[in-house]
Amino acid sequence: MVKKRKELVPTPKSKFYNVRCPDCGNTQTIFSHASTYVRCFVCNRLLAAPTGGKARIEGKKVSEFG
């Protein structure tokens, strides 16, 4: 049996994304594991939906942080 190697300093698997709305082009920051529906501030279009783990991103990812 192979022993799993532990990381000395664990790094988080979650990130923040800058997501661009496909309708109006507004850029908004979204958490990768969002637990609520995230809508665009300008046109109210759905940008991210929760799935139990990572959120399903509906818009285009422009950049990511962390």
Buried (B, 14 or more C-beta within 10 A) or exposed (E): EEEEEEEEEEEEEEBEBBBBBEEEEBEBEBBBBBEEEBBBEEEEBEBBEBEEEBBEBBBBEEEEEE
